[in-house]
Amino acid sequence: MRTDPDKWQSDYLRNGYLVVEGVLADPLLAQLRKVIDRISADADNLPPHLKQHIQFERDWVSRRPHFNKHTPEQVGSAVRNIANLSLFDPIFGRLIFQDRQLDILDALFQSTEYRFFNYKCILKAPRVGSVLRWHRDYPYVEHTTTDIITSMLCLDEMLLSNGATVVLPGSHRVEQDQMSPADIEIDEADLPDQFDRVTVCCPAGSAVLFHANIIHGGGANESQLPRRNLISIWTGPGTYPITPARAAHQGLMPRSKDPARQRQVEMSRQKIEQSKPAA
Ligand SMILES: O=C(O)CCC(=O)C(=O)O
């Protein structure tokens, strides 16, 4: 990974997103893919306490038939989203402390006092993975400020054909009170027309970080290749949840200088190291 904190920060501020290649080394990438494959291979048979965190493509297609050309039967048991990832395997808990990702977050927040909020894996299965509708993250993340970053670690190369993320650079420059729950699903016809669309194509192992305000989405996976992104959301200093929803490991501050927070990190790491895969 090439380290360039000043450029990372200026690109992020200007465009609302940033791509850094080489964040996941190959052995880690292989391990993460294996664990995601293990969870998604037979998700129908997961125990209920884990299955509740799985969103199947077939359920999404039933509710939103316009965003996939396949029927629920055709998409079979493909998994679309695994929420609360660290409940499934300690590898995801460990990833919260991965230095390369944290180095980038230090630069973008210009602080060490940011927190982990939540975790998911968005999958677009070969041939059947749906369109991801245009949206901003801030309205559903629900915090006191918009100093919030979504960080995607790409387990596969992102290509136009497998449904790479598409961003509207500049759309992150919007006042907090100008956003609403309507921004959680934006129709094509309602997109602001002053922004270009950028398809974020990047190699496997890259990190794509974006501001919670930026409008983004992505096409269906029409290829034979998988497209899996591990996605964590991080909140800046003085930014607090106003939602009652809580996630595993929420509030961890891996780079905090506060001794009480460092103690929380150390004790959490020990617990993660002692835990076993649940699925
Ligand atoms: O997986 C993607 O392409 C984008 C993820 C996304 O839209 C999100 O996390 O809000």
The ligand as an ORCA input file, in Angstrom:
! r2SCAN-3c Opt
* xyz 0 1
  O     -21.354     -2.528     -1.878
  C     -21.491     -1.480     -2.512
  O     -21.295     -1.400     -3.724
  C     -21.926     -0.217     -1.849
  C     -22.260     -0.377     -0.420
  C     -23.237      0.653      0.026
  O     -23.971      1.200     -0.720
  C     -23.297      1.016      1.431
  O     -22.622      0.390      2.257
  O     -24.024      1.952      1.748
*
